[in-house]
Amino acid sequence: MKNILTKFIFVIVCLISISTQDVLIRNIDSSEDNNYSNSDESDREARLIPSRHWFCGSGRWSHLSSYFVIGGCFGAKYDFNHQCAIHDDCYDNQRGKEKCDAAFCEKNKVIASNYYLPNCYAYSKLSCIAVKTFGGDAYASAGNSHSYYEPYVMNNDFGTTYKHIFDNCKHQNATFSDCAFIYETCLDKTWGNCGRNLKGCILETKDQRDPDTVCDAAVEKVAQQIAE
């Protein structure tokens, strides 16, 4: 029954996404001040996230559905996906389902408010309903399996330095991996402020993860070596 209801929710969101594509195109200029938004329609393809780096969805169906749905809010894809990475780490480390869900919902609400598109609001609201209503099984299975993500390997000279974080921060791999993925994508697409955004991304994890002085020191050390 839960799976049926979950699918029903995502079907609704998909329909909203399809029906508001014209609105998205007309309003995309309003998003150009955000880190990962441009008014250039041709940029949409360049901003696709490979499915292997997509963190939203706890199963194959919801994984693919969310990937499609958030495509209707393409300017915010990286922001929403990052919150899914944080939420995954929160579940994997059993930091409290209500706490994980509340943080996820609040952050997605803020993201949606920064993008003036109906798709973004729809995803923000319904993704919150989904995790709160149907996230119990995912939370329980995450705690039993401790399915931590493999560290992301950067394909540049900074990768060796960044690995210091993974060596000393064992329980936040999804979040740190997504920070690295966004950074490399930023460099590849020449979006600008790549180093500054990476530094902010890794430093923000202090409020998201469990207290750990060793991890804190590693993050601070790497942050100091990031060229802005």
C-alpha positions in Angstrom: 0.0 0.0 0.0 2.8 2.4 0.9 4.5 1.8 -2.5 1.2 2.5 -4.3 0.7 5.8 -2.4 4.3 6.8 -3.0 3.9 6.2 -6.7 0.6 8.1 -6.7 2.3 11.1 -5.2 5.1 11.0 -7.8 2.7 10.6 -10.6 0.9 13.8 -9.4 4.2 15.7 -9.3 5.1 14.4 -12.8 1.8 15.7 -14.2 2.5 19.1 -12.5 5.9 19.1 -14.0 4.7 18.4 -17.5 1.8 20.9 -17.4 4.0 23.8 -16.2 6.9 23.5 -18.7 5.7 26.6 -20.5 5.6 28.5 -17.3 9.1 27.3 -16.6 10.4 28.7 -19.9 8.7 32.1 -19.5 10.0 32.6 -16.0 13.5 31.2 -16.2 15.1 34.6 -16.3 14.0 35.2 -12.7 16.5 32.5 -11.6 19.7 33.9 -13.1 21.1 35.2 -9.8 21.3 31.7 -8.3 24.5 29.7 -8.3 23.3 27.0 -10.7 20.7 28.9 -12.8 21.0 30.6 -16.2 18.4 32.0 -18.5 20.0 30.3 -21.5 17.6 27.5 -22.5 20.5 25.5 -24.2 22.1 25.2 -20.7 19.5 22.7 -19.6 21.3 19.7 -21.2 24.6 20.9 -19.8 23.2 20.8 -16.3 21.9 17.2 -16.3 23.1 15.2 -13.4 24.3 11.6 -14.1 22.0 9.1 -12.5 25.0 7.6 -10.5 25.3 11.0 -8.7 21.6 11.3 -8.0 20.7 10.9 -4.4 17.0 11.4 -4.3 14.7 8.4 -4.0 15.1 5.4 -1.8 14.3 2.8 -4.5 14.7 2.4 -8.2 11.2 3.7 -9.0 11.4 6.8 -6.7 15.0 7.4 -7.8 14.0 7.6 -11.5 10.8 9.5 -10.8 12.4 12.2 -8.7 15.1 12.5 -11.3 12.5 13.2 -14.0 10.3 15.5 -11.8 13.1 17.8 -10.6 14.1 18.1 -14.3 11.1 20.5 -14.5 13.0 22.7 -12.0 16.3 22.3 -13.6 17.9 25.4 -12.1 17.5 23.9 -8.6 18.5 20.3 -9.4 21.9 20.5 -7.8 20.4 22.2 -4.7 17.6 19.6 -4.3 20.0 16.7 -5.0 22.4 18.0 -2.3 19.7 18.0 0.3 18.9 14.4 -0.7 22.6 13.5 0.0 22.4 15.2 3.4 19.2 13.4 4.1 20.7 10.0 3.1 23.6 10.6 5.4 21.3 11.5 8.2 19.2 8.3 7.8 22.3 6.1 7.4 23.7 7.4 10.7 20.3 7.1 12.5 20.3 10.7 13.7 16.5 10.6 14.3 14.0 10.3 11.5 11.9 13.4 12.6 15.1 15.5 12.8 16.3 14.3 9.4 13.0 14.9 7.8 12.4 18.3 9.4 15.8 19.6 8.2 15.2 18.2 4.7 11.8 19.9 4.4 13.0 23.2 5.7 16.0 23.4 3.3 13.9 22.4 0.3 11.4 25.0 1.2 14.1 27.6 1.2 15.4 26.3 -2.2 12.0 26.5 -3.7 11.5 30.1 -2.5 14.7 31.1 -4.4 13.3 29.8 -7.7 10.1 31.3 -9.0 8.8 28.2 -10.7 5.7 26.1 -9.8 7.7 22.9 -10.3 10.1 23.8 -7.5 7.3 24.4 -5.1 5.5 21.2 -6.1 8.6 19.1 -5.6 9.5 20.8 -2.3 6.0 20.2 -0.8 5.5 16.6 -2.0 9.0 15.4 -1.3 8.5 16.5 2.3 5.2 14.6 2.5 6.9 11.6 1.0 9.8 11.4 3.5 7.6 12.1 6.5 4.9 9.6 5.5 6.8 6.8 3.8 10.3 7.2 5.1 10.0 4.8 8.0 11.1 1.7 6.1 14.0 3.5 4.4 15.1 4.9 7.8 15.0 1.4 9.4 16.8 -0.3 6.5 19.5 2.4 6.4 20.2 1.8 10.1 20.5 -2.0 9.6 22.7 -1.9 6.5 24.8 1.2 7.3 25.0 1.7 3.5 27.5 4.5 3.5 28.3 5.8 0.0 31.7 5.2 -1.5 33.9 8.4 -1.5 33.8 10.5 -4.7 37.2 10.5 -6.5 38.0 13.9 -8.1 39.6 13.8 -11.5 42.0 16.7 -10.8 45.1 17.6 -8.7 42.9 18.7 -5.8 41.6 15.2 -5.4 44.5 14.0 -3.2 44.0 16.9 -0.8 40.2 16.4 -0.7 40.7 12.7 0.1 41.9 13.9 3.5 38.3 14.6 4.3 37.1 11.1 3.5 40.0 9.6 5.5 38.9 11.4 8.6 35.2 11.8 8.2 33.7 8.3 8.0 30.0 9.0 8.2 29.1 11.8 5.8 30.2 10.3 2.4 27.1 11.2 0.4 27.3 14.9 1.4 31.1 15.3 0.9 30.9 13.3 -2.4 28.2 15.6 -3.7 30.2 18.7 -2.7 33.1 17.3 -4.7 30.8 16.4 -7.7 29.3 19.9 -7.8 32.8 21.4 -7.6 34.1 19.4 -10.5 31.0 20.1 -12.6 31.4 23.8 -11.8 35.0 23.8 -13.0 34.0 21.9 -16.2 31.1 24.2 -17.0 33.0 27.3 -15.9 30.1 28.6 -13.8 32.3 30.7 -11.5 32.8 30.8 -7.7 33.6 27.1 -7.7 36.2 27.2 -4.9 34.1 29.5 -2.8 31.0 27.3 -3.2 33.1 24.1 -2.4 34.4 25.7 0.8 31.0 26.7 1.9 29.6 23.2 1.1 32.1 21.3 3.2 32.1 23.8 6.1 28.3 23.7 6.3 28.5 20.0 7.1 29.5 20.7 10.7 25.9 21.5 11.5 24.7 18.4 9.6 26.9 15.6 11.0 27.7 14.2 14.4 30.2 16.1 16.6 33.7 14.9 15.6 36.8 17.0 16.3 39.0 14.9 14.0 36.6 15.4 11.1 36.3 19.1 12.0 40.1 19.6 11.8 40.3 17.7 8.4 37.5 19.9 6.9 39.2 23.1 8.2 42.5 22.0 6.8 41.1 21.3 3.3 39.0 24.4 3.3 42.1 26.5 3.9 43.7 25.0 0.8 40.8 25.7 -1.5 41.6 28.5 -4.0 38.7 30.9 -4.5 
